[in-house]
Amino acid sequence: MLMALLKLLSAIMQRLPLRTALFLGDCLGLFAYYAFPRRRRHTHQHLRMALGNQKTPAELKQIAVRMAKNLGRNVAEFLRLPMLNEKNIDGYIEWSGLENLKEALALNRGALMLTAHFGNWDLAAVACVLKGFPVNLITKYLKNETINRFWLDYRKKMKVKALYRAGTLREIVQSLRDNQLMGFVLDQNTKREDGIFVNFFGRPACTIPSLAVLSQRLNAPVVPILMVRRPGGRHRIFIEKHLLFQKLPDQDEAIRHNTQIYTDIIERYIRQYPDHWIWMHRRWKTQPNNPNHETTKV
């Protein structure tokens, strides 16, 4: 039943003018913002923690509302993904730094794509594929099996390959040998035993070290790729110059140092476009100063 409804919604969204679809996305985002008070509370709490000394309460609320609208638009645009192809993608996307990606791939070691749950991250991956750069993404299962299957089916239809965290090393190595992009979203909280702590908006944030570890072991460049919204339903993808692993005498400190560099890049974009990030996520949930419990109430 749910799968049929999702397919119907997708068909409807694809028949609507873009402006109307985005308006409905705004409405969906606002509905979710007010319908889920716990998520709304987390959003405002995290905004105060990160930006409270720079923004007024009214400004923080505006960011929260715009964030909700952005997420709603993400849903509307995701449902419209099958409309995109190699011929029309540049009608939706402006590219900034495309030469940086070509330069990284010219090394013939593939590229580790540093990205985040920022802007419309699914659309960014699809846009890269349609521009001729195969993309693989490390992902996780969604809790709802039907939505997870629908989400993965759409990614597969758009030729974005999803890899689950467990047992993916061989596929990661192969994708890099094939000179493809391997995407990592590096803005999620993780368990203490799986992560390392770096600073994110001045607070310790437990972060997976996988991106730095792979860059070191496979000598693969890391390419920051993030998307921002533009007027008229367009987007701009920023592709920065590739980063090579910075070595230090202590290997563990080198992993932490490089992970901090990657995290700083994500923070820089969030500070510039604060309504593009998912502030409801409990990014500071795991804390180093609480050894007897995995998480705090952050």
C-alpha positions in Angstrom: 0.0 0.0 0.0 2.7 2.5 1.0 4.8 1.6 -2.1 1.8 2.2 -4.4 1.3 5.6 -2.7 4.9 6.6 -3.1 4.8 5.7 -6.8 1.5 7.7 -7.2 3.1 10.7 -5.5 6.1 10.4 -7.7 3.9 10.3 -10.9 2.0 13.3 -9.7 5.1 15.3 -8.9 6.5 14.6 -12.3 3.4 16.0 -14.0 3.4 19.2 -12.1 5.3 22.3 -13.0 8.5 22.6 -11.1 7.3 25.7 -9.2 4.2 23.9 -8.0 6.2 20.8 -7.0 8.6 22.9 -4.9 5.7 24.8 -3.3 4.2 21.5 -2.3 7.6 20.5 -0.9 7.6 23.7 1.2 4.2 22.8 2.6 5.4 19.2 3.3 8.4 20.6 5.1 6.4 23.0 7.2 3.9 20.3 8.1 6.7 18.0 9.3 8.3 20.9 11.3 5.1 21.5 13.3 3.9 17.9 13.4 7.1 16.6 15.1 7.7 18.7 18.2 10.7 16.6 19.4 12.5 17.1 16.1 11.7 20.8 16.2 13.0 21.0 19.8 16.3 19.3 18.8 16.6 21.7 15.8 16.3 24.8 17.9 18.5 23.4 20.6 21.3 22.6 18.2 21.0 26.0 16.4 21.4 27.7 19.8 24.4 25.6 20.6 26.2 26.3 17.3 25.0 29.8 16.3 23.4 31.2 19.4 26.2 33.7 20.0 25.9 35.0 16.4 22.2 35.0 15.6 19.1 36.3 17.4 16.3 33.9 18.4 14.2 35.3 15.6 17.0 34.6 13.1 17.5 31.1 14.4 13.8 30.4 14.0 14.0 31.6 10.4 16.9 29.2 9.8 14.9 26.3 11.3 11.8 27.1 9.1 13.9 27.4 5.9 15.7 24.2 6.8 12.3 22.4 7.0 11.2 23.8 3.6 14.6 22.7 2.1 14.0 19.1 3.3 10.4 19.2 1.9 11.8 20.4 -1.4 14.4 17.6 -1.3 11.5 15.1 -1.1 9.7 16.8 -4.1 12.9 16.8 -6.1 13.7 13.2 -5.3 10.3 12.1 -6.6 11.1 14.0 -9.8 14.5 12.4 -10.3 13.4 10.2 -13.2 12.8 13.3 -15.2 16.5 14.1 -15.3 18.9 13.0 -18.0 22.2 13.9 -19.6 20.6 16.5 -21.9 18.6 18.5 -19.4 20.7 18.3 -16.2 22.5 21.5 -16.9 19.2 23.3 -16.9 18.9 22.6 -13.2 22.6 22.6 -12.1 25.3 25.2 -12.2 28.8 23.8 -11.8 31.6 25.5 -9.8 35.0 23.8 -9.9 34.2 21.0 -12.3 37.8 21.2 -13.4 38.9 20.2 -9.8 37.1 16.9 -10.1 38.6 16.2 -13.5 42.0 17.0 -12.1 41.5 14.6 -9.2 40.4 11.8 -11.4 43.3 12.4 -13.8 45.5 10.8 -11.0 43.7 7.5 -11.9 43.2 6.6 -8.3 39.5 7.3 -8.2 38.2 10.0 -5.7 36.7 9.9 -2.3 33.8 12.3 -2.4 33.4 14.3 0.8 29.9 15.5 1.3 27.1 15.9 3.9 23.4 15.9 4.4 23.5 19.4 3.0 21.3 21.0 0.3 19.9 18.2 -1.8 22.6 15.5 -1.5 20.8 12.9 -3.5 20.4 15.3 -6.4 24.1 16.2 -6.2 25.0 12.5 -6.6 22.6 12.1 -9.5 23.9 15.2 -11.2 27.5 13.9 -11.0 26.4 10.6 -12.6 24.6 12.4 -15.4 27.6 14.6 -16.0 29.6 11.4 -16.6 31.2 10.7 -13.2 30.0 7.3 -11.8 29.1 7.7 -8.1 29.0 5.1 -5.3 27.6 6.1 -1.9 28.2 4.5 1.5 24.7 4.4 3.0 22.6 2.8 5.7 19.2 1.1 5.9 16.2 3.3 6.6 14.0 2.1 9.4 10.9 1.7 7.2 11.6 -1.2 4.8 9.2 0.0 2.1 10.6 3.6 2.0 14.1 2.1 2.0 13.3 -0.1 -1.0 11.7 2.8 -2.8 14.7 5.1 -2.0 17.2 2.5 -3.2 15.2 1.7 -6.3 15.3 5.3 -7.4 19.0 5.6 -6.7 19.5 2.5 -8.8 17.3 3.8 -11.6 19.5 7.0 -11.6 22.7 4.8 -11.7 23.9 5.8 -8.2 25.3 2.7 -6.5 24.5 2.4 -2.8 26.9 0.4 -0.6 26.1 -0.6 2.9 28.8 -0.1 5.6 29.3 -3.8 6.4 31.4 -5.7 4.0 32.0 -2.9 1.4 35.8 -2.6 1.4 36.3 -4.8 -1.7 33.7 -2.8 -3.6 35.2 0.5 -2.4 38.6 -0.6 -3.6 37.2 -1.8 -6.9 35.3 1.5 -7.5 38.5 3.5 -7.0 40.5 1.2 -9.3 37.8 1.9 -11.9 38.4 5.6 -11.3 35.0 6.3 -9.9 33.7 8.5 -7.1 33.1 7.0 -3.7 30.9 9.2 -1.6 31.0 9.7 2.2 28.6 11.8 4.2 30.7 12.8 7.2 28.3 14.8 9.3 26.6 12.0 11.3 27.1 11.1 15.0 28.5 7.6 15.5 29.1 5.4 18.5 32.2 6.1 20.6 33.8 2.7 19.8 33.4 3.3 16.1 34.5 7.0 15.9 37.0 9.6 16.8 36.3 13.1 18.2 36.9 16.2 16.2 35.6 19.8 16.8 32.3 20.7 15.1 31.1 24.2 15.8 33.5 24.3 18.8 32.1 21.1 20.4 33.4 17.5 20.3 31.6 15.4 17.7 32.1 11.7 17.3 32.9 11.0 13.6 33.7 8.0 11.6 37.4 7.9 10.6 36.8 5.8 7.4 37.4 8.6 4.9 40.8 9.5 6.3 41.8 5.8 6.7 40.9 5.0 3.1 42.6 8.1 1.8 45.8 7.1 3.6 45.7 3.4 2.8 44.7 3.7 -0.9 46.5 7.0 -1.6 43.2 8.3 -3.0 42.4 12.0 -3.2 39.4 13.5 -1.3 37.2 15.9 -3.2 34.7 18.1 -1.3 31.4 18.3 -3.3 28.5 20.1 -1.8 25.3 21.6 -3.4 23.4 24.8 -2.6 20.1 26.1 -3.8 19.8 28.9 -6.3 16.7 30.9 -7.3 14.2 29.4 -9.7 14.6 25.8 -8.5 18.2 25.6 -9.7 21.2 24.5 -7.7 24.9 25.1 -7.7 27.4 22.3 -7.0 30.7 23.4 -5.5 33.7 21.1 -6.2 36.8 22.1 -4.3 40.4 21.2 -5.1 41.3 17.6 -4.0 43.0 16.9 -0.7 45.8 14.4 -0.3 46.2 12.7 3.1 48.4 14.8 5.4 50.9 12.5 7.2 52.1 13.0 10.7 54.6 11.0 12.9 51.7 9.6 14.9 49.3 7.7 12.7 46.3 8.0 15.0 46.8 11.8 15.3 47.2 11.9 11.5 43.8 10.3 11.1 42.2 12.7 13.5 44.0 15.7 11.9 42.7 14.9 8.4 39.2 14.1 9.7 39.2 17.5 11.4 40.1 19.1 8.0 37.2 17.4 6.3 34.8 18.4 9.2 36.0 22.0 9.0 35.0 22.1 5.3 31.5 20.9 6.1 31.2 23.4 8.9 32.3 26.2 6.6 29.5 25.5 4.2 26.9 25.2 7.0 28.0 28.5 8.4 27.5 30.1 5.0 24.2 28.3 4.3 22.8 27.3 7.7 19.4 26.5 6.4 20.8 23.8 4.1 21.9 21.4 6.9 19.8 18.9 9.0 19.9 20.6 12.4 17.5 18.1 13.9 20.2 15.4 13.8 21.8 14.8 17.2 25.4 15.5 15.9 26.8 15.9 19.4 25.0 13.0 20.9 28.1 10.9 21.8 30.4 12.7 24.1 34.0 11.9 25.3 33.4 13.1 28.8 30.7 10.5 29.6 32.6 7.2 29.8 29.8 5.2 31.6 27.1 6.1 29.0 27.2 6.2 25.3 25.3 9.4 25.0 24.3 12.6 26.7 21.1 14.4 26.5 22.4 16.8 23.8 
